[in-house]
Amino acid sequence: MITLSTRRGVGSLALLAMVWAVALPTPVSAESSDTFGALTRYVAQQIESDKLVFIGAQRCTEWFYKQLKQKPPRSLSQPISFSRGQAEVSTESEGTHDCRTRYPEGLDSARQAFGHAQSALSISLTFYELALVGDRDDDHRYSDTELRDLLESFKLPFPDIHPSTAHVDALTAQFELARKGNTLEAVMASMGLLYEKGYRLTTNDRTALNTVSG
């Protein structure tokens, strides 16, 4: 038979267990399980945006080049004919009618935008590669060791207890710094440190990289 004192004892133990559960910190391994997913999603979204900017700048650059090579308009006294070449120019003009608005300085500004877009896309793709390489065993999560190595490759501290959101924020901040400063070298330096520890770009990593870059 369960007496009143027994029920009180059980209740006290349950309450104490609840207090311990609240007081004990969550293990890093549990908190950091989605850092990989959050980081790769963030960078992949930026890659998609970079690709759109890159394609737009590329098309306008090519359009300006074709405009420079285009023959002068025929005299109005001559009969008007519609050739295949003119049709191609007309079609491309419809697709890039805003190039002069986007790049009022013409070819030079379009080329400059194309170069910047190319650099930005290269940084984003390289950082995505770094994020994949950091997942050494390809299980789509960072273990404590993997996360520590990845953070330390950027000379960032790895506290024993830290919210996973802070880990993601710290890594995405490094990504944005590289983009803002147009510094691919910083990302490559971090990659080199991981390679020195035995990390490699695996077949699965290459497949994932090809998917976002395609």
Long-range contacts (C-beta under 8 A, 24 or more apart in sequence): 25-161, 26-161, 28-144, 28-147, 28-160, 28-161, 28-162, 29-143, 29-144, 31-162, 31-163, 31-164, 32-141, 32-142, 32-143, 32-144, 32-147, 32-164, 32-167, 33-141, 33-142, 33-164, 34-141, 34-164, 35-141, 35-142, 35-147, 35-164, 35-167, 35-168, 35-171, 36-131, 36-134, 36-135, 36-140, 36-141, 36-142, 37-140, 37-141, 38-164, 38-168, 39-131, 39-168, 39-171, 39-172, 40-128, 40-131, 40-132, 42-168, 42-172, 42-175, 43-124, 43-127, 43-128, 43-131, 43-172, 43-175, 44-128, 44-212, 46-124, 46-175, 46-179, 47-121, 47-124, 47-125, 47-128, 47-212, 47-213, 48-212, 50-117, 50-120, 50-121, 50-124, 51-121, 53-113, 53-117, 53-120, 53-121, 54-114, 54-117, 54-118, 54-120, 54-121, 56-102, 56-117, 57-110, 57-113, 57-114, 57-116, 57-117, 58-114, 58-117, 59-95, 59-96, 59-99, 60-96, 60-99, 60-102, 60-103, 60-110, 60-113, 60-114, 61-107, 61-110, 61-111, 61-113, 61-114, 63-92, 63-93, 63-96, 63-99, 63-110, 64-99, 64-103, 64-106, 64-107, 64-110, 65-107, 66-92, 68-107, 116-182, 119-182, 119-184, 120-179, 120-182, 122-184, 123-178, 123-179, 123-182, 123-183, 123-184, 123-187, 124-175, 124-179, 125-209, 125-212, 125-213, 126-184, 126-187, 126-188, 126-191, 127-175, 127-178, 127-187, 128-209, 128-212, 129-191, 129-201, 129-205, 129-209, 130-187, 130-190, 130-191, 130-194, 131-171, 132-201, 132-205, 132-208, 132-209, 133-191, 133-194, 133-195, 133-199, 133-200, 133-201, 133-205, 134-194, 134-199, 135-205, 136-198, 136-199, 138-202, 138-204, 138-205, 149-193, 149-194, 149-197, 149-199, 150-190, 150-194, 152-193, 153-189, 153-190, 153-191, 153-193, 153-194, 154-190
